[in-house]
Amino acid sequence: MKLYYDFHMHSCLSPCGDEDMTPQNIVNMSKLMGFDVIALTDHNTAKNCPAVKAAAEKAGITFIPGMELCTSEEVHIVCLFYTLEDALGFSDYVHSTLPPVKNKPKIFGEQLICDENDNVIGQEETLLVTASNISTAKVVRTVAEYGGICYPAHIDRSSFSILSNLGTIDEYFGFSCAEIFDISKEAELKEKHPYLNKLKIISDSDAHYLENMRLPEQTIEVEENTVKAILDYLK
């Protein structure tokens, strides 16, 4: 079956995410637009995944808990997990690797933790847009230890991407998938970086605002619409 997906979106917990990116708004907009499966990937945390998961279950959308990790080289990596518990376990681990810098909401933005009804139940005090001490070379293995899979985000961008920051992608890193934000650049990137021809290529919105959410165009083909089938396809 073909599934319309978006595996890379941010909520109001990401300091660069709009306050309108609440669990209900994300899920209901995804439902309205026709997505079959979505993931939440806030910067360096999964603390809003429980709320989005609960909202998605009510809306009949498959939900994958995740995170956009910032490695020690400031490469952004999308991390996706089979279970909410695994995602939260990894989230706790990542939190322990971040520098103890407190967020300044007036400068960086609010970091709001919500329940499934969009009530704000807390705020994350540690600034979430700093780099962890997890290296890109070790990220596949580290995420796997917590029951997840991962791939480099928006490799076509000029900042916070594996190509912009490290200059290459090859078998050394162990990725089986890569994300291209502007999918029209796929052929050009594969010509410059032949190893990409060995990887599954996907394209996500990286939405930080409701208006950034894309209409569903990209699909994956799996046997069933389950988290296991989807992540097994990507890994």
C-alpha positions, 0 to 999 in steps of 0.5 A: 500500500502507498502511504502519504507521509511527513516524517519531519515536523516540529511542535511548539516545543522547538524554540524555532517552532510556532506556538500554533504548532500544537498537538491538535493543530498538527494532527488535524491539519495532517488529517485535513491534508490527507496524510496517512502517517506523520512523525514529530521531530522536535529539536533534541527532545521527544517530550511532545510526542505523547500528546501528538500520539494521543491526538493522532490515535483519535484522528486515525493517523499513524504516528511515529515518535521521533526527534531531530538530533543535533550532533556534535558537528551540528549535523541534523539527524532525523531519529524515529522510534518503534515505540513511544517509550524508546523515543522518551528514553532516547530523549532523556539520554540526549538531554544529558548530553546537551550543554546546561544552557538555559533557554531565553524565550525572548531570544530563542522562543518558547519551548512549550510542553502540551497535553493532547488537548493543547493545554500547556503543561510545562516548559523545557528550561534547557535550550534545545537548539544546541549541539549534543555530544553525540557524533555523526559517526556514532549516531546510527549505532547510538539510536539503534541502541534505543530501538530507533532508526535515523537518517541525515536531514535536509542534506541539500541545505547549506547549513546543519546538513551532513553535506554542508558540515562534513562535506560527504556521505558514504558507507562510513556513517552507516545510513540507509536513508537520506532526506532531501528537502527539495526533491527536485535536487535528487538527480544533481545530488546523486551525481555529485555524491554517488553513495546516495544511489544506494540509499532510500531517498525521502522528502519531508516538510521540516515544518515549523509553522502550520503554513510550512506543512506541505500538501501530501505528494511523497509516498512510500510503499509498504505492506501495511500502515504500521510503525513497524512496517514503515520503519522496517522499510526505512532502515 
